[in-house]
Amino acid sequence: MIPSWDHSTMFELVVWAAPLLIIIVLGAMTWIGTHQLDPYRSLTRIDAGRAVAPDAQPLEVEVVSLDWKWLFFYPKYGIATVNELAAPVDMPVHFKLTSTAMMNSFFIPSLAGQVYTMPGMQTVLNAVINQPGDFDGFSSNYSGHGFTDMRFRFLGMSQQKFDQWVAKVRADGGDLDTQAFDRLNQPSRAEPVHYYARFDADLYHRILNQCVDPGQMCMDKMMHIDAGRTAATHGDAMSDDPSMVAPAHDAATH
């Protein structure tokens, strides 16, 4: 006898429930993991067993990739370094990154994943080092014939040793003004570590907005002017359109 059965809702539910459940679980894990690894996301934990204190202030570091070296600004301390970066152990670090001319990629494998640096743009990385040591940092994006020498040291240290390192930079460093930056910005290979005890307070901002040299208009100012012109143009267009004109009010009624 040939069966006439051809469909069972219960059987379909049983067959598709397991793969659907697997997809839901994997999708949830991917969603959560991807957002936890977002470099722009502020840190909530020092490590797996310790949360970031509510009043913790991250160490601010401004990073500039040049041909073929790395420049680091410490705004809180008023110092800058070339090809040497330091941070206290277990302190969140907030990096702001840009580049002068060539796209690069900031990468310290022992600290966090790589983040690109691009001229006229700023990227962000939040990270923390959990152990003291001398770690390798480098560019992981090809940027010309000096790419292989574009390396720097990352020093994880106690707060006391970090304070000593800051004092050493201040004692041994020179001035990083516009003229000094122009010299530093010339392409060079295997640049040695050197320090700056002082730098122009707005230098990173001018590097980011490509207006280091006198007489150059900063990109943010240019965009502000363009935005104002666009708003004015749209405003004129609205005033020319009778349907967009607000009804007049008799002054006597106010």
N, C-alpha and C positions, 0 to 999 in steps of 0.2 A: 504494500500500500504506500503510495507516494504522499508524504506529509504536505499539507497546504500552508504550514506556518511560514511566514516571511518577515516578521518584525516583532521585537519585544523591547519595549521602553526600558524595562528593568535591566535587561541584558546590555543594552546600549549604555546605560548609566554605569554599570559595573565595568564595562570595557574601557570607557573613556575617563572614568574617575581618577584612576591611578596616574596616567600621563598628565592630566590636567592639574592634579595636585603637585606633581613634580615641577611643572612649569611655573606654578604659582610660588612655590618655595624658592626655586632658583631665581625667579624674577625679583622677589622680595630681598633675597640675599644680595643680588647684584645692585639693586637700587640703594640699599642701606650702605653697602661697602663702597660704592662709587661716591656717594656724598660724604662719607667719612674720610675718604682720601682726597677730597677737593682741596688743593693747595691754598685756595682763598678762604677756606673755612677756619675760623678762629679755633685754637686748641682748647679742648675741654679736659684733657688728661695729660699729665706728665709722662706716665707710662700706664701699663695695664692695671696697676694697683693704686695709683694716686691721681686724684683730680687736681686740676689747676685751681689754686686758691682764688676766691672771688675778687680779692684786692690785688692780685698779681699784675704787675706792669711788664709787658714784654719788652725785650731789648729791640730797639729800632735800628735797622741797618739798611742803608741805601746802597744799592749795587749798580755799578756801571761796567759794562763790557766794552773794552776798547780793542784796537788791533795791536798786539795780541796779548792782552793782560787784563787784570781785573782791578777795579778801584772800589774801595769800600768806605762809605761815610758812616760815622757814628754821631748823629746829631746831638744826642744827650751829652756827649763828652767833648764835642767840638774837635774831634780828631778824624784822620783819614789814613788809610793804608793802601798799599799796592801789593797784590799777590799774597796777602796774609790776612786771615779772618779769625777772630776769636770770639768765644761766647762762654758764659758760665754754664756749668752742668745743671740740668734740671730747670733752666730758665727759658720760658717761651721766647722765641725770636721771630720778629715780624720783619720780613724782607720786602723791600720795594725795589724793583729791578727795571733797568732800561739799558739802552745801548747807544753808542755814538753814531755808528755808520753801518755796521754789519749785524745781521741777525745771528745770535749765539744761543747757547743753552747752558744755564747754570746748573751744575750737578755735583753734589757731595753724596756719594753712595751710602756713607755711614750715617747721614743725617736725614735725607728725604729724597723724593723723586726729582727729576730734572724739570726746570721751568725755563721757558724761552725768554730771551731779552730781545727787544726790537726797537729801532730808532723811532723817536717820537711817540712811543707807547710805554705804558707802565704795566708790569705784571706783578703778582704778589705771591709770596710763599710764607706759610706759617709752619715752624718746625721747632724741635727741641732735641738737644743732645743729652743722653743719659749716662754717659761715661767719659772720664777724662781721656785725652789722647791727642795724637797728631795725625790728622786724617787728610786724605787727598781730595782736592777739588779740581774741577777742570771744565772745559767746554765740551759738550757732547754733540755739537752741531758744527759741521765743517764750515770754516770761515776764511779760507785762504791758506797761503803757504806757511804762515806762522801758527796754524791751528795746533800742531802737535806740541808746541811749547806753551800753550795757553793754559797753564796750570797754577794752582795756588794751594797754600796750606790752610787747613782749618783746625784751630786749636780749641779743644774742649778742656776747660779748667775750672777749678774751684773759684768762688767769688773773690777770695783773697788774692789768688794768683791773677785773676782777671784784672783786679784793681792795680796790681803791680805792672801788668802788661800795659794798661792804659797810661800809667805813670811813665813807663819806658818810652812809649810812643811820643808822649808830650816832651820828654827830655831830649830825645834823639831827632825829632821831626822838624821839618821846615815849614814854610808857608805854601799853601795851595791857593793861589789867586788865579785870575784869568790867564795871565802870561804863563804861569807854571803849568796850568792845565793844558794850554795850547802845546807846550813842549811835550808833556806827557802823552798827549793825544796823537803824536806822530807814531806811525807803525814801528814796532820793535819786537824782537824775538827774545825769549828767555829773559824777560825783564826781572831783575833781582827785587827782593822785598825791600821796600823803603816806606818811611813814615812821614806824616804831616801832622804837626802839632796844632795847626790852625788852617781853616779853609773858609772861603767866602760863604756866608750863611745861606745864600740862595743859589749856590753853584749847582747842586743837584737839580733844582727846579729849572735852571737855565739849560742844563744839559738835556733834560727830558723834553723841554720845549724848544730845543735847537736854537737858542739865542745866547750862546756863551759870549761871543765877541760883541763889543760895543756897536750900536747902530742896528743890530738885528732885532726884528720884531718877534716876540715870543709867540709860539703857536697858540697858547691859550688865550692871549690877548687878541690875536688875529681871529680866532674862532668866535670870541665874544663880540668883536666888531661885526663879523659876518652875520652872527645871530641877530644883532640889533638891526642890521640892514634888512634881513629877511623879514623880521617882525614889522619893520616900517613899511616894506613893500606890500606885505599882506594887509597891513592896516589901510594903506592907500587904496588897495584893490577893494577892500570892504566898503570904504567910504564912497567909492565910485559906483557901487552897486546899490541902487535904491532899495532893493529888498533887504540889504544888510545894514541900513541906516536906522538907528534907534529913533523912536518917535520923539519929537521935540516936546518940552514941557514949558508951560507958562511960568516965568519967574515969579509971578505974583502968587502962585499957588504954593511956593516953598517958604 
